[in-house]
């Protein structure tokens, strides 16, 4: 910290960090404030080419905008005019020994996580064979019991009851548990249990990418269910499309094994193998071959009769 300590409560409004750019030379038409601004070697070298009066005017144009903070990289010497403006305007001015590219690479993931869109979902999240399965359904249908059985079979709990979801980038959803209830699970009739204490630290993980949504439904004999897997269903979470598997529950159904199969099928599809589509293509090819043989059979019969009656 070089100056502007009183401005540490300033709010950063944007998730990107950037250099001031051409605003230092007087072009301000496309300048956007509200973000972290970084002064690297290029910016400091440019300011050093100006005399004190011109440098003061250049920096005054920069400080005319909303600046949450300024960071000078590579432990560079900071112009006194910059320190004075930061002190008088109450803008935090910091300096780091990191090179500019390294500073950006460290700051970017932190900013993306801090500004990522989020949502709170009612469900249970488990890591099954490395696939994040989000179990949803009405309260009391058995989501927690299913995940508990998966944990007993060697899989890992991420969150139960409340799943906090954040979107990173355009299509990555990361789920984790609430900080006050993480790795605790409510089993009706038993109460709250600590999964990490009962099954060991290997039975839990802090966060996991959500890849498949498994919806548990009450069995309804009048409702049609997907029996081939060709017509895949999708759902939207934070504007990200995820495959959804709807599993109807009836007495005796082993939902744990089904959940494992859902995860393994997702891994197969990720690797380019779609069992339902391959079965359908093989069946169509078989039908086409049968139809072709049926068309050829009359011609073969005529040829056989001709050869049998040929006495020459």
C-alpha positions in Angstrom: 0.0 0.0 0.0 1.5 3.3 -1.1 -1.4 5.7 -0.7 -5.2 6.0 -0.3 -5.7 3.7 2.7 -9.0 5.5 3.5 -10.4 4.3 0.2 -10.1 0.5 0.8 -13.9 0.2 1.2 -14.4 1.4 -2.4 -16.5 -1.1 -4.4 -15.2 -2.9 -7.5 -18.1 -2.9 -9.9 -16.6 -5.0 -12.7 -15.0 -8.3 -12.8 -12.2 -7.4 -15.2 -8.8 -5.8 -14.6 -7.2 -3.7 -17.3 -4.6 -1.1 -17.9 -5.7 2.6 -18.3 -4.7 2.4 -21.9 -5.0 5.5 -24.1 -6.6 7.6 -21.3 -3.1 8.5 -20.2 -2.6 10.1 -23.6 -5.9 12.0 -23.5 -8.3 9.7 -25.3 -11.1 9.0 -22.9 -14.1 8.2 -25.2 -14.1 4.4 -24.6 -12.8 4.4 -21.0 -14.8 2.3 -18.6 -14.3 2.8 -14.8 -15.3 0.7 -11.9 -12.6 -1.9 -12.3 -9.1 -2.7 -11.0 -6.5 -0.8 -13.1 -3.0 -2.0 -13.5 0.0 0.1 -14.4 2.7 -2.1 -16.0 6.1 -1.2 -17.4 4.5 0.3 -20.6 2.4 2.8 -18.6 5.1 3.8 -16.1 7.6 4.2 -19.0 5.2 6.4 -20.8 4.6 8.6 -17.8 8.4 8.9 -17.2 8.7 10.5 -20.7 6.5 13.4 -19.7 7.5 16.4 -17.7 6.0 17.0 -14.3 3.2 19.3 -15.6 2.2 17.0 -18.5 2.4 14.0 -16.2 0.1 15.7 -13.7 -2.5 16.5 -16.5 -2.3 13.0 -17.8 -3.0 11.4 -14.4 -5.7 14.0 -13.6 -7.7 12.7 -16.6 -7.4 9.2 -15.2 -8.5 10.2 -11.7 -11.5 12.0 -13.1 -13.1 8.5 -13.5 -14.3 6.0 -10.9 -11.2 4.2 -9.8 -11.7 1.5 -7.2 -7.9 1.0 -7.0 -4.6 1.1 -8.9 -1.9 -1.5 -8.9 1.7 -0.9 -10.0 3.5 -4.2 -11.0 7.1 -5.3 -10.9 8.1 -3.2 -7.9 8.5 -0.2 -10.2 9.2 3.3 -9.1 6.0 5.3 -8.8 5.8 8.9 -10.0 5.3 11.3 -7.1 2.3 12.9 -8.9 0.5 9.5 -8.9 1.1 9.0 -5.2 -0.1 12.6 -4.4 -3.3 12.2 -6.5 -4.1 8.8 -5.0 -3.7 10.3 -1.5 -5.8 13.4 -2.2 -8.6 11.5 -4.0 -8.6 8.6 -1.6 -7.9 5.9 -4.2 -5.9 2.9 -3.0 -2.6 2.7 -4.7 -0.8 -0.6 -4.3 2.5 -2.1 -5.6 3.4 -5.7 -6.2 6.6 -7.4 -7.1 4.8 -9.7 -9.6 5.3 -9.2 -13.3 2.3 -7.8 -15.1 1.3 -11.0 -16.8 1.6 -13.1 -13.7 -0.4 -10.5 -11.7 -3.2 -10.7 -14.3 -3.1 -14.6 -14.3 -3.5 -14.7 -10.5 -6.1 -12.0 -10.3 -8.4 -13.2 -13.1 -9.6 -16.5 -11.5 -10.2 -14.7 -8.2 -12.3 -12.0 -10.0 -14.2 -14.5 -12.0 -15.2 -16.4 -8.9 -16.1 -13.2 -7.0 -18.3 -11.9 -9.9 -19.7 -15.3 -11.0 -23.6 -15.4 -11.2 -24.9 -17.6 -8.4 -28.0 -19.4 -7.2 -29.1 -21.5 -4.3 -30.8 -24.8 -5.2 -32.7 -27.4 -3.1 -31.1 -30.7 -3.8 -28.1 -33.0 -3.1 -24.8 -33.0 -5.0 -22.5 -36.0 -5.2 -19.3 -36.9 -7.0 -19.9 -40.3 -8.7 -17.0 -41.7 -10.7 -15.8 -38.1 -11.2 -19.2 -36.9 -12.5 -21.1 -34.3 -10.6 -24.7 -35.6 -10.1 -27.2 -33.1 -8.8 -30.2 -34.9 -7.3 -33.5 -32.9 -7.2 -37.1 -33.7 -6.4 -39.8 -33.0 -3.9 -38.9 -32.8 -0.2 -38.8 -36.2 1.4 -38.5 -38.2 -1.8 -35.1 -39.7 -0.8 -32.4 -37.5 -2.3 -30.3 -37.6 0.9 -30.8 -41.3 1.4 -29.6 -41.9 -2.2 -26.5 -39.9 -1.8 -25.8 -41.6 1.6 -25.9 -44.9 -0.1 -23.6 -43.6 -2.8 -21.1 -42.5 -0.1 -21.3 -45.9 1.5 -20.4 -47.4 -1.9 -17.2 -45.2 -2.1 -18.5 -42.1 -3.8 -18.3 -38.6 -2.4 -20.7 -36.0 -0.9 -20.4 -32.4 -2.0 -23.5 -30.8 -0.5 -26.9 -31.9 0.9 -30.2 -30.0 1.0 -28.8 -26.7 0.0 -26.4 -26.5 -3.0 -24.8 -23.1 -3.8 -24.1 -22.9 -7.5 -21.9 -20.5 -9.3 -21.3 -20.1 -13.1 -17.8 -19.8 -14.2 -17.3 -18.6 -17.8 -20.2 -19.5 -20.1 -20.9 -23.1 -19.4 -19.3 -24.3 -16.2 -21.4 -24.7 -13.0 -19.6 -25.3 -9.7 -21.7 -26.5 -6.8 -20.7 -26.5 -3.1 -22.4 -26.7 0.3 -23.3 -23.9 2.6 -20.4 -23.0 4.9 -22.5 -23.7 8.0 -23.9 -27.0 6.9 -21.1 -28.4 4.7 -20.8 -32.2 4.8 -23.7 -32.6 7.2 -26.7 -34.5 6.1 -30.2 -34.8 7.4 -31.6 -38.3 7.4 -35.3 -38.3 8.5 -35.8 -40.5 11.5 -32.1 -40.4 12.4 -31.2 -36.7 12.4 -28.1 -34.8 11.4 -25.0 -36.8 10.6 -21.4 -35.7 9.9 -20.3 -37.6 6.7 -16.6 -36.7 7.1 -16.6 -38.0 10.7 -18.5 -41.2 9.9 -16.9 -42.2 6.6 -13.6 -40.3 6.6 -12.3 -37.3 4.8 -12.2 -39.2 1.5 -16.0 -39.4 1.5 -16.4 -35.6 1.0 -15.2 -32.9 -1.3 -15.4 -29.1 -1.1 -16.9 -28.4 -4.5 -17.7 -30.1 -7.8 -18.7 -29.2 -11.3 -22.4 -30.1 -12.0 -22.7 -32.2 -15.1 -25.9 -34.1 -14.9 -29.2 -33.4 -13.1 -31.1 -36.4 -11.8 -34.7 -35.7 -10.9 -36.4 -38.2 -8.6 -40.1 -38.5 -9.3 -42.9 -40.4 -7.7 -44.0 -43.3 -9.9 -47.0 -42.4 -12.1 -48.3 -45.3 -14.2 -50.2 -42.9 -16.5 -47.1 -40.9 -17.4 -44.8 -41.9 -20.2 -41.1 -42.2 -19.4 -38.1 -42.3 -21.7 -37.2 -46.0 -22.3 -34.5 -45.7 -25.0 -32.5 -42.6 -24.1 -32.7 -41.2 -27.6 -34.9 -38.2 -26.6 -32.6 -36.7 -24.0 -34.1 -34.1 -21.7 -32.3 -30.9 -20.7 -32.7 -28.3 -18.0 -31.4 -24.8 -17.5 -29.4 -23.6 -14.5 -28.0 -20.0 -14.6 -28.6 -20.1 -18.4 -26.4 -23.3 -18.8 -28.0 -26.3 -20.4 -27.5 -29.6 -18.5 -28.7 -33.1 -19.4 -31.5 -34.2 -17.1 -32.4 -37.8 -16.3 -35.9 -38.3 -14.8 -36.0 -41.4 -12.6 -39.4 -42.6 -11.4 -39.3 -44.3 -7.9 -41.3 -47.4 -7.0 -40.8 -50.0 -4.3 -37.7 -52.1 -4.8 -36.0 -49.9 -7.3 -32.2 -49.7 -6.7 -31.7 -45.9 -7.3 -28.1 -46.1 -6.2 -27.1 -48.4 -9.0 -29.1 -46.4 -11.4 -27.2 -43.3 -10.3 -23.9 -45.0 -10.9 -25.1 -46.1 -14.4 -26.1 -42.5 -15.1 -22.6 -41.3 -14.3 -20.9 -44.1 -16.3 -23.2 -43.4 -19.3 -22.2 -39.7 -19.1 -18.5 -40.7 -19.2 -19.1 -42.9 -22.2 -20.9 -40.1 -24.1 -18.2 -37.7 -23.1 -15.8 -40.2 -24.7 -17.9 -40.4 -27.9 -19.9 -43.6 -27.2 -23.7 -43.3 -27.1 -25.2 -46.7 -26.5 -28.8 -45.7 -27.4 -27.8 -44.1 -30.7 -25.5 -47.0 -31.6 -28.3 -49.5 -30.9 -30.8 -47.5 -32.9 -28.3 -47.2 -35.9 -27.6 -50.9 -35.7 -31.4 -51.7 -35.7 -32.0 -49.5 -38.7 -29.2 -51.1 -40.6 -30.6 -54.5 -39.8 -34.1 -53.5 -41.0 -32.6 -52.0 -44.2 -30.7 -55.2 -44.9 -33.8 -57.3 -44.3 -35.8 -55.2 -46.7 -33.0 -55.5 -49.3 -33.0 -59.3 -49.0 -36.8 -59.4 -49.3 -36.6 -57.5 -52.6 -33.8 -59.7 -54.0 -35.6 -63.0 -53.1 -38.1 -63.1 -56.1 -35.3 -62.5 -58.6 -33.2 -65.3 -57.0 -36.2 -67.7 -57.3 -36.7 -67.0 -61.0 -33.0 -67.5 -61.7 -33.1 -70.9 -59.8 -36.1 -72.1 -61.8 -34.5 -71.1 -65.1 -31.3 -73.0 -64.3 -33.2 -76.1 -63.2 -35.2 -76.1 -66.4 -32.2 -75.5 -68.7 -31.6 -78.7 -70.6 -29.1 -77.5 -73.2 
